[in-house]
Every structure is written in C-alpha cells, then in structure tokens.
C-alpha cells in the first residue's frame, strides 16, 4: 500500500466513515465499466472499503458519485445520500490532493489570465491553519518570500564605454568616488564591491572606526541617479594611448550596469552574543559584554530558503525580485553548505544554503539597495530579495507554512568561538523567541535585536505578490537544481600551508 494512501485511514472523518455500521459492496462498483477508466488511486480507496461484507445503498451511490467525479460522467445522487455529501467532498478532496501536482507552466497560464492566487509567506501560515494543507493547496498557486538585510558578498559590474582617445583601465588603478574598483577584465569593464573602502579611510586606527563611506554607498548613489566620479590611471599602449581619466559618471550613461552578488539570502544564520568583559564590534553589530544583548539576522518565516529547505523549487534560473527590479538566481552562492543539522521539517539549524544572484542595476531602486556602515567593522550593502515559491504539491505548501517557532538558530560567542573558528555552540533558540525581544540563556534574560528588516521583507513579499496577482511577473522553472543535502557540497575551511622563505629568492 503506497505511503500517501496510508494517511487516508488516519483522517478523523474518514475513520468514522469507514468504521460506521454502513458498508459498501465493493464488487458491484468494481464490476462497473467506468472503473477501467479511472486512475489507479481508486484501487487504494477500495482497499479500505473492500473488507466490509454487507451492502448499503447510500454508500454505493456516494462511491459511484466519487468515481464519476474523476471520470467526468454525470450522476444523480439519491436524496437519501444528501446527508453524506459533505463527507463525500472531503473524501474526494483528499484523494485529489494526495495526487495533486501542478506545473510552473500551468501556474504561469493562470498568471497571464489574471487568475493566479499568490499570498505571502506570513499569510500562508494562517490560511493553512484555518483550511488545512489539502484545501489550501488547491486555492494557492504561489507563496512569496523575501529578505532585506546587509549582504556583504555583493557588488556591481559595468561598462563605461571607450573614451577618446581610448584608455586601457585594466592596466592601472581605478576609483569611483575614491573607492577602489577592480578593472582586471578588459579596457572599460569595471567591478565594484560593496565592502570596498577608500584608501583615505582611517579604518580601525582609532577603534572603533566609523566607516562612513564605501562601495555599498557608491552603489546606492548610482541607483539613485546621482553622478559619481571616476578617476583612473594607466601606462598607455599604442592602441590605448590615454594615461589618465577623471570624469563624472551617471548610471544612464553606462552601457551595462549589473548587480552580481556571490553570496546572498543565507538559509538561517548565527545568533551573536558576547561572553567577554568588553564591548566588541562585529558584522552583526555592536555586542555588549557579558551577554548584554543578542543579535540575529534573518527574516525567519519570510526568508526564501527557509520556506524551501530542500531547494525543491528554487534553483538556477529562478526569476526573482532583486533590489526593486527583476533578477535571476545565477548559481548556488559561495559557502553553500546544505549538509547541516536540521529539524524534523527539514529546516537547517545552522547557516546553510546560499544563492548567487544577478540583475539589471538600471531597473533597481535605492529603497532596496542601501549602503550600510558598521561601526568598528566596515561597510556593506543591504539588499532586498523576493523569491516566489510555486505550490506544485501539498509537500511544497507544507514547507512554506513554517513559522518562526519552527525555525531554530544557534547562539555563538563572537568574542572567542567565532573569531577563533571553533565549533562551540552556547545554545539554540527559535525565531519566535528571538522576535519576542528577550531570550533565556545561561540563566540570564538577554535582550534581542535584528539586523534584518522583517517589515522590509514583508513589504517586498507583498510587492512580488501584487506583481504576480496582477499578471506582471512570471515564474521560471530552474534549469539546474541547487546542490542539496546528499550532493556532497560542503564548505571547507582554509587549508593553511605555510610558505617557507628562501633567502636566495
């Protein structure tokens, strides 16, 4: 007996139905010519009914109606069957949902016709709670997820066009608003990282440094339509004779401008605390001494990869909301590490999956790409990402109904365990506890704060939902899956091999 049908007898209504004094005569229905036209799942329906010995007219009619419901044959229900009709619908719905499969093509057809139903990952929790997985799966086509938080492995590349006379930028140094850019690609292609700092920045010479400006801020200004200054020098060649360039740049004058992020949308992350006796400054913010506060950085129940823990719908080529415009998942991100401890529902309890993403910077908005200064640490870029999850089955919908109380994160000491790269875990807490504002740890109440904007993520999920419901955004089936738990993908530590210096070299 296949597993999906084993659940049938466990349903309360169905258990009452099958153990009631009323029985069905299996042979009369099985001999009916319509049975040969039905799908195999009816054999399993009759598996439960077939052991009963006596016949009951009402249940025969109901079963015949159930049979015809799936074969499109009309049938008239006797008036004596009316009181069982609601139960019949529950049975037929269960069987239909047990075998329910949708395709992205079918969902896209509904989007184009303006008939698709998208809800965000917060709304779906209440819908599933009230209606159940089976019914909700028939009503919902897409669940929108989102995150909005600092994401350091982010950057842009762009082409400035050839100046007159031509200049070979890759042969020298290039700065955008005094922030160093990388040009080791070709004559006029430039890449700028979100965490790059001007050479003039004092950094942490006076600790903690302020880090007022860097690559993330340049990206925000470009997207805002502001002019930025390019300063470049080169040695000159016969075909690229120019040696210096200083000019204003505007995003509308660039040939191409692309946001390309190596590692975004982390699937869960550490909760940072400080066990030492002094304040420390980290990429998760300022941590007060002796467990003075705890900082986390995830949208929890809204976060994309926490709603698709095994990457069943999110993959290479997926169409996404990115920075206020549209983008795509280009690959799994760096440090992608799916094989970590997980809860019973598949949610990782450690930092796990990551995404590499790409999109047209010229479409994007400064509301969703924001330069960030982290005192005592550096600069970064807050990125808004929204990912639609197609409801292809009840299993997929069940994953999206995950709540903050179902998601567990590990608490790590950032004064010693994290910087020394040890595996010490202080404890585990749920996002429900974190979002309450206080967690209990080591016999102490610790106030919590989030570096990730839940309200921003919710806003993104609603924008994406409106795009889909309005027929403005289609889904793309992945062209390649993201490596999963059993695919052997794991993050390795640096393999340190000391270099021996020889005085003769």
C-alpha positions as CSV (number, residue, x, y, z in Angstrom):
1,X,0.0,0.0,0.0
2,X,1.7,3.3,-1.1
3,X,2.5,5.7,1.7
4,X,0.3,8.6,0.5
5,X,-2.8,6.4,0.9
6,X,-1.8,5.1,4.3
7,X,-2.8,8.6,5.6
8,X,-6.4,8.0,4.5
9,X,-7.4,5.8,7.4
10,X,-5.8,8.3,9.9
11,X,-8.1,11.2,8.9
12,X,-10.8,11.6,11.6
13,X,-13.8,12.0,9.3
14,X,-12.7,9.1,7.1
15,X,-12.0,6.8,10.1
16,X,-15.6,7.4,11.3
17,X,-16.8,6.9,7.8
18,X,-15.0,3.5,7.3
19,X,-15.9,2.2,10.8
20,X,-19.5,3.1,10.8
21,X,-22.3,0.5,10.6
22,X,-22.7,1.3,6.9
23,X,-20.8,-0.7,4.4
24,X,-20.2,-0.8,0.8
25,X,-20.3,-3.7,-1.7
26,X,-17.0,-3.4,-3.5
27,X,-17.9,-6.0,-6.2
28,X,-20.8,-4.0,-7.7
29,X,-18.6,-1.0,-8.2
30,X,-15.6,-2.8,-9.3
31,X,-17.5,-4.6,-12.0
32,X,-18.8,-1.3,-13.3
33,X,-17.4,-0.5,-16.7
34,X,-16.4,3.0,-15.6
35,X,-13.8,1.6,-13.2
36,X,-11.5,0.8,-16.1
37,X,-11.4,4.5,-17.0
38,X,-10.3,5.7,-13.5
39,X,-6.9,6.3,-12.2
40,X,-5.0,3.8,-10.0
41,X,-5.7,5.7,-6.8
42,X,-9.2,4.3,-6.7
43,X,-7.8,0.9,-6.2
44,X,-6.4,2.1,-2.9
45,X,-9.6,3.8,-2.0
46,X,-11.3,0.4,-2.4
47,X,-8.5,-1.2,-0.4
48,X,-10.1,0.3,2.7
49,X,-13.7,-0.3,1.7
50,X,-13.2,-3.9,0.3
51,X,-13.1,-5.7,3.6
52,X,-16.6,-4.8,4.5
53,X,-19.2,-7.6,3.9
54,X,-22.7,-6.1,3.5
55,X,-24.0,-3.5,1.1
56,X,-25.6,-0.2,1.8
57,X,-27.4,1.6,-0.9
58,X,-26.5,5.2,0.2
59,X,-22.8,4.4,0.3
60,X,-22.9,2.7,-3.1
61,X,-24.4,5.8,-4.6
62,X,-21.8,8.0,-2.9
63,X,-18.9,5.9,-4.1
64,X,-20.4,5.9,-7.6
65,X,-20.5,9.7,-7.4
66,X,-16.9,9.8,-6.2
67,X,-15.9,7.6,-9.1
68,X,-17.8,9.7,-11.6
69,X,-16.3,12.9,-10.2
70,X,-12.9,11.9,-11.6
71,X,-14.2,10.5,-14.9
72,X,-16.5,13.4,-15.8
73,X,-19.5,11.1,-16.1
74,X,-22.7,12.8,-14.8
75,X,-24.6,11.1,-12.0
76,X,-27.7,11.8,-10.0
77,X,-27.4,11.4,-6.2
78,X,-30.4,9.9,-4.4
79,X,-32.0,12.2,-1.8
80,X,-31.0,9.6,0.8
81,X,-27.4,10.4,0.1
82,X,-27.6,14.2,0.8
83,X,-26.6,13.9,4.4
84,X,-23.3,12.2,3.4
85,X,-22.5,14.8,0.7
86,X,-20.1,16.9,2.7
87,X,-18.2,13.8,3.7
88,X,-18.0,12.8,0.1
89,X,-16.5,16.1,-0.8
90,X,-13.9,15.7,1.9
91,X,-13.0,12.2,0.7
92,X,-12.8,13.3,-2.9
93,X,-10.8,16.3,-2.0
94,X,-8.3,14.2,0.0
95,X,-7.8,11.8,-2.9
96,X,-7.4,14.6,-5.4
97,X,-4.9,16.4,-3.1
98,X,-3.0,13.2,-2.4
99,X,-2.2,13.0,-6.1
100,X,-2.2,16.8,-6.8
101,X,0.6,18.0,-9.0
102,X,0.8,21.4,-10.6
103,X,3.4,22.7,-13.1
104,X,5.0,26.0,-13.4
105,X,3.6,26.2,-16.9
106,X,0.1,25.8,-15.6
107,X,0.7,28.4,-12.9
108,X,2.1,30.9,-15.5
109,X,-1.0,30.4,-17.6
110,X,-3.1,31.4,-14.7
111,X,-0.9,34.4,-14.0
112,X,-1.3,35.5,-17.7
113,X,-5.0,35.1,-17.4
114,X,-5.2,37.1,-14.2
115,X,-6.5,34.1,-12.2
116,X,-3.4,33.1,-10.2
117,X,-3.6,33.4,-6.4
118,X,-0.4,34.5,-4.7
119,X,0.0,35.0,-0.9
120,X,3.0,35.9,1.1
121,X,4.8,33.5,3.5
122,X,3.2,35.2,6.5
123,X,-0.3,34.9,5.2
124,X,0.0,31.3,4.2
125,X,0.5,30.3,7.8
126,X,-2.9,31.4,8.8
127,X,-4.5,30.0,5.6
128,X,-3.1,26.5,6.2
129,X,-4.0,26.7,9.9
130,X,-7.6,27.5,9.1
131,X,-8.2,25.5,5.9
132,X,-5.7,22.7,6.1
133,X,-2.9,21.8,3.7
134,X,-5.2,19.9,1.3
135,X,-7.7,22.6,0.7
136,X,-5.1,25.5,0.8
137,X,-3.1,23.7,-1.9
138,X,-6.0,23.8,-4.3
139,X,-6.5,27.5,-3.7
140,X,-2.9,28.9,-3.6
141,X,-0.6,29.0,-6.7
142,X,2.4,30.9,-5.4
143,X,3.8,31.8,-2.0
144,X,6.1,34.9,-2.0
145,X,9.1,35.0,0.3
146,X,11.6,37.8,1.0
147,X,14.6,39.1,2.9
148,X,16.1,42.6,3.3
149,X,19.4,42.7,5.2
150,X,23.1,43.6,4.9
151,X,24.7,41.1,2.4
152,X,28.4,41.6,2.2
153,X,29.2,39.4,-0.8
154,X,27.5,41.8,-3.2
155,X,28.8,44.1,-5.9
156,X,28.3,45.5,-9.4
157,X,30.0,45.4,-12.7
158,X,29.5,48.0,-15.5
159,X,31.0,49.2,-18.8
160,X,31.8,52.9,-19.1
161,X,32.3,52.9,-22.9
162,X,35.5,53.9,-24.6
163,X,36.8,57.4,-24.1
164,X,38.5,59.4,-26.8
165,X,41.4,58.7,-27.1
166,X,41.0,55.1,-25.9
167,X,42.3,54.0,-22.5
168,X,43.1,50.6,-21.0
169,X,41.6,50.7,-17.5
170,X,42.8,47.2,-16.7
171,X,46.4,48.3,-16.9
172,X,46.3,50.7,-13.9
173,X,44.1,51.8,-11.0
174,X,40.5,53.0,-11.0
175,X,38.5,54.7,-8.2
176,X,34.8,55.6,-8.0
177,X,34.3,58.4,-5.5
178,X,37.7,57.5,-4.2
179,X,36.6,53.9,-3.6
180,X,38.9,51.4,-5.4
181,X,37.3,49.4,-8.2
182,X,38.7,46.3,-9.9
183,X,39.4,46.5,-13.7
184,X,41.4,43.3,-14.4
185,X,39.0,42.2,-17.1
186,X,39.2,44.4,-20.1
187,X,39.7,48.0,-21.2
188,X,36.5,49.5,-20.0
189,X,34.8,46.9,-17.7
190,X,34.7,47.8,-14.0
191,X,33.7,45.9,-10.9
192,X,33.0,47.4,-7.6
193,X,32.5,45.5,-4.3
194,X,30.0,46.5,-1.6
195,X,32.7,46.3,1.1
196,X,35.4,48.3,-0.6
197,X,36.8,51.3,1.3
198,X,38.6,54.5,0.2
199,X,42.3,54.4,0.8
200,X,41.8,57.5,2.9
201,X,39.5,55.8,5.4
202,X,41.3,55.5,8.8
203,X,39.6,52.1,9.3
204,X,40.2,51.0,12.8
205,X,43.3,53.1,13.6
206,X,41.1,54.8,16.1
207,X,38.9,51.9,17.4
208,X,36.1,51.7,16.7
209,X,36.2,53.2,13.3
210,X,33.1,54.9,11.8
211,X,33.4,53.6,8.2
212,X,31.2,56.3,6.9
213,X,31.5,55.6,3.2
214,X,32.4,52.7,0.9
215,X,31.3,50.5,-2.1
216,X,27.8,50.0,-0.8
217,X,27.2,53.7,-0.7
218,X,28.5,54.2,-4.2
219,X,26.1,51.5,-5.5
220,X,23.2,53.3,-3.7
221,X,24.2,56.6,-5.2
222,X,24.4,55.1,-8.7
223,X,21.0,53.6,-8.4
224,X,19.6,56.9,-7.1
225,X,20.7,58.5,-10.4
226,X,23.4,60.6,-8.8
227,X,26.7,61.5,-10.5
228,X,29.8,59.7,-9.2
229,X,33.4,60.5,-10.0
230,X,35.7,58.1,-11.8
231,X,39.5,58.6,-11.5
232,X,41.7,56.2,-13.5
233,X,45.4,55.9,-14.4
234,X,47.2,53.6,-16.8
235,X,50.6,53.2,-18.5
236,X,49.3,53.6,-22.1
237,X,49.8,51.4,-25.1
238,X,49.9,52.0,-28.9
239,X,46.2,51.1,-29.2
240,X,45.1,52.5,-25.9
241,X,47.3,55.7,-25.5
242,X,45.4,57.6,-22.8
243,X,47.0,57.5,-19.4
244,X,44.6,59.5,-17.2
245,X,40.9,59.8,-16.9
246,X,38.8,61.9,-14.5
247,X,35.1,62.4,-15.2
248,X,31.6,62.2,-13.8
249,X,29.6,59.0,-14.4
250,X,25.9,58.5,-14.3
251,X,24.1,55.2,-14.5
252,X,22.1,56.3,-17.5
253,X,25.3,56.8,-19.4
254,X,26.7,53.3,-18.7
255,X,26.4,50.7,-21.5
256,X,25.6,47.9,-19.0
257,X,25.3,48.0,-15.2
258,X,24.6,44.7,-13.4
259,X,24.2,43.8,-9.8
260,X,26.0,40.5,-9.3
261,X,26.2,39.0,-5.8
262,X,28.3,36.0,-4.9
263,X,26.5,35.0,-1.7
264,X,23.1,36.3,-0.6
265,X,19.9,35.1,1.1
266,X,21.6,32.9,3.7
267,X,19.5,30.0,4.8
268,X,19.5,30.7,8.5
269,X,22.4,32.2,10.4
270,X,24.1,32.6,13.8
271,X,22.7,34.5,16.8
272,X,25.7,36.5,18.0
273,X,26.4,37.2,21.7
274,X,29.5,38.4,23.6
275,X,30.8,36.4,26.6
276,X,33.8,38.7,27.2
277,X,34.1,41.6,29.6
278,X,34.4,44.3,26.9
279,X,32.2,45.6,24.1
280,X,33.0,44.1,20.7
281,X,32.2,45.4,17.2
282,X,31.2,42.8,14.5
283,X,29.5,42.5,11.2
284,X,26.4,41.6,13.3
285,X,26.6,44.9,15.1
286,X,27.8,46.0,18.5
287,X,27.7,43.3,21.1
288,X,27.7,44.3,24.7
289,X,29.8,42.4,27.3
290,X,28.7,39.5,29.5
291,X,25.7,38.6,27.4
292,X,24.4,42.1,27.3
293,X,22.5,41.6,24.0
294,X,21.9,39.1,21.2
295,X,21.8,40.0,17.5
296,X,20.3,37.9,14.7
297,X,20.0,38.4,11.0
298,X,17.1,36.6,9.2
299,X,13.6,37.3,8.2
300,X,12.7,33.9,9.7
301,X,9.3,32.6,8.4
302,X,9.5,35.0,5.4
303,X,13.1,34.1,4.4
304,X,13.2,32.4,1.0
305,X,15.4,29.3,1.6
306,X,13.7,28.6,5.0
307,X,10.4,28.2,3.0
308,X,12.1,25.8,0.6
309,X,14.5,24.0,2.8
310,X,15.5,21.2,0.3
311,X,15.6,23.6,-2.7
312,X,12.7,21.8,-4.5
313,X,11.6,24.9,-6.4
314,X,14.4,27.4,-6.0
315,X,17.3,26.8,-8.4
316,X,19.5,28.2,-11.1
317,X,17.4,30.4,-13.4
318,X,14.6,31.2,-10.9
319,X,13.0,34.6,-11.6
320,X,13.2,36.8,-8.5
321,X,12.6,40.3,-7.2
322,X,16.0,41.9,-6.8
323,X,16.7,45.4,-5.4
324,X,13.4,46.7,-6.6
325,X,13.7,45.3,-10.1
326,X,13.9,41.8,-11.5
327,X,16.7,39.3,-11.4
328,X,17.6,35.7,-11.5
329,X,19.5,33.1,-9.5
330,X,22.7,32.5,-11.3
331,X,24.2,29.7,-9.2
332,X,24.3,28.5,-5.6
333,X,26.3,31.0,-3.5
334,X,29.7,30.8,-2.1
335,X,29.9,28.9,1.2
336,X,26.8,27.0,0.3
337,X,26.7,24.3,3.0
338,X,23.4,22.2,2.8
339,X,24.6,19.3,5.0
340,X,24.0,20.7,8.5
341,X,21.8,19.6,11.4
342,X,18.1,20.1,10.5
343,X,14.8,20.0,12.3
344,X,12.2,17.3,11.6
345,X,10.6,19.5,8.9
346,X,13.9,20.0,7.2
347,X,14.8,23.5,8.4
348,X,18.6,23.9,9.0
349,X,19.6,24.9,12.4
350,X,22.9,26.4,11.2
351,X,24.0,28.7,8.4
352,X,23.3,26.5,5.3
353,X,22.3,27.2,1.7
354,X,23.2,30.4,-0.1
355,X,22.4,32.0,-3.5
356,X,24.3,33.8,-6.2
357,X,22.1,36.3,-7.9
358,X,22.2,38.7,-10.9
359,X,20.0,41.5,-12.2
360,X,19.9,44.7,-14.2
361,X,21.0,47.6,-11.9
362,X,19.3,50.1,-14.1
363,X,15.9,48.7,-13.1
364,X,16.6,48.8,-9.4
365,X,15.7,51.3,-6.7
366,X,17.6,52.9,-3.8
367,X,14.9,51.8,-1.4
368,X,16.1,48.2,-1.8
369,X,19.8,48.8,-2.2
370,X,21.2,50.7,0.7
371,X,24.8,51.4,1.7
372,X,25.5,50.3,5.3
373,X,28.1,51.5,7.8
374,X,29.1,49.1,10.6
375,X,30.9,50.8,13.4
376,X,34.2,49.1,14.2
377,X,33.8,46.6,11.2
378,X,33.4,48.2,7.8
379,X,30.7,48.8,5.1
380,X,28.2,46.7,3.3
381,X,25.1,46.8,1.2
382,X,21.5,46.0,2.3
383,X,19.8,44.0,-0.5
384,X,16.1,43.4,-1.0
385,X,15.4,39.9,-2.4
386,X,12.0,38.3,-3.0
387,X,11.6,34.8,-4.3
388,X,8.3,33.2,-5.4
389,X,7.7,29.6,-4.5
390,X,5.2,27.8,-6.8
391,X,2.8,25.5,-5.0
392,X,3.5,22.4,-7.1
393,X,2.3,20.0,-4.5
394,X,1.0,19.7,-0.9
395,X,4.6,19.0,0.2
396,X,5.8,22.3,-1.1
397,X,2.9,24.2,0.5
398,X,3.6,22.5,3.8
399,X,7.2,23.7,3.7
400,X,6.0,27.3,3.2
401,X,3.8,27.1,6.3
402,X,6.8,27.1,8.5
403,X,6.6,29.5,11.4
404,X,9.1,31.4,13.5
405,X,8.6,29.0,16.3
406,X,9.6,26.1,14.0
407,X,12.9,27.7,13.0
408,X,15.9,27.2,15.3
409,X,19.1,29.2,15.3
410,X,22.3,28.5,17.2
411,X,23.8,31.0,19.6
412,X,27.5,31.7,19.1
413,X,30.1,33.7,21.2
414,X,31.6,36.3,18.9
415,X,34.3,37.3,21.4
416,X,36.1,33.9,21.1
417,X,34.4,31.0,19.4
418,X,33.6,32.8,16.1
419,X,36.9,34.6,15.6
420,X,38.9,31.5,16.6
421,X,36.8,29.3,14.3
422,X,35.8,26.8,17.0
423,X,32.5,24.9,16.9
424,X,31.4,25.9,20.3
425,X,27.6,26.4,20.5
426,X,26.2,28.1,23.5
427,X,22.6,27.2,22.8
428,X,19.7,27.1,20.4
429,X,16.7,29.4,20.3
430,X,13.7,29.8,18.0
431,X,12.9,32.9,15.9
432,X,9.7,33.1,17.9
433,X,11.8,33.6,21.0
434,X,14.2,36.0,19.3
435,X,11.3,38.1,18.0
436,X,9.7,38.3,21.4
437,X,12.6,40.7,22.3
438,X,14.2,38.5,25.0
439,X,15.8,35.1,25.2
440,X,16.8,33.0,28.2
441,X,20.4,31.8,28.1
442,X,22.8,30.7,30.8
443,X,20.3,31.7,33.5
444,X,20.0,35.2,32.1
445,X,17.4,37.2,30.2
446,X,19.1,38.7,27.1
447,X,17.5,41.4,25.0
448,X,17.5,40.7,21.3
449,X,17.7,42.8,18.1
450,X,17.5,42.0,14.4
451,X,19.9,43.3,11.7
452,X,17.5,42.0,9.1
453,X,14.4,44.1,8.5
454,X,11.2,42.0,8.8
455,X,9.0,44.9,7.8
456,X,11.1,45.4,4.7
457,X,10.9,41.8,3.8
458,X,7.2,41.8,4.3
459,X,6.9,44.8,2.0
460,X,8.9,43.1,-0.7
461,X,6.8,39.9,-0.4
462,X,3.7,42.0,-0.9
463,X,5.2,43.8,-3.9
464,X,6.0,40.5,-5.5
465,X,2.6,39.1,-4.6
466,X,1.0,42.1,-6.3
467,X,3.1,41.7,-9.4
468,X,2.1,38.0,-9.7
469,X,-1.6,38.6,-9.0
470,X,-1.6,41.5,-11.5
471,X,-0.1,39.3,-14.2
472,X,3.2,41.3,-14.3
473,X,5.6,38.6,-13.1
474,X,6.0,35.1,-14.5
475,X,7.8,32.2,-12.9
476,X,10.8,30.5,-14.4
477,X,11.5,26.8,-13.9
478,X,15.1,26.2,-12.7
479,X,17.4,25.0,-15.4
480,X,19.6,23.3,-12.8
481,X,18.9,22.4,-9.2
482,X,20.9,23.8,-6.3
483,X,23.1,21.2,-4.6
484,X,21.2,19.5,-1.8
485,X,21.9,17.7,1.4
486,X,23.1,14.5,-0.3
487,X,25.0,16.1,-3.2
488,X,28.4,16.3,-1.4
489,X,28.6,20.1,-1.4
490,X,30.2,21.4,1.8
491,X,32.1,24.5,2.9
492,X,35.7,23.8,3.6
493,X,38.0,25.8,5.9
494,X,41.1,27.4,4.5
495,X,43.9,24.9,4.0
496,X,46.8,26.7,5.6
497,X,50.2,25.7,4.1
498,X,53.0,28.0,5.4
499,X,55.3,29.4,2.7
500,X,58.9,28.8,3.5
501,X,61.0,31.8,2.6
502,X,64.4,31.2,1.0
503,X,67.0,33.9,1.2
504,X,68.1,33.1,-2.3
505,X,64.7,34.1,-3.8
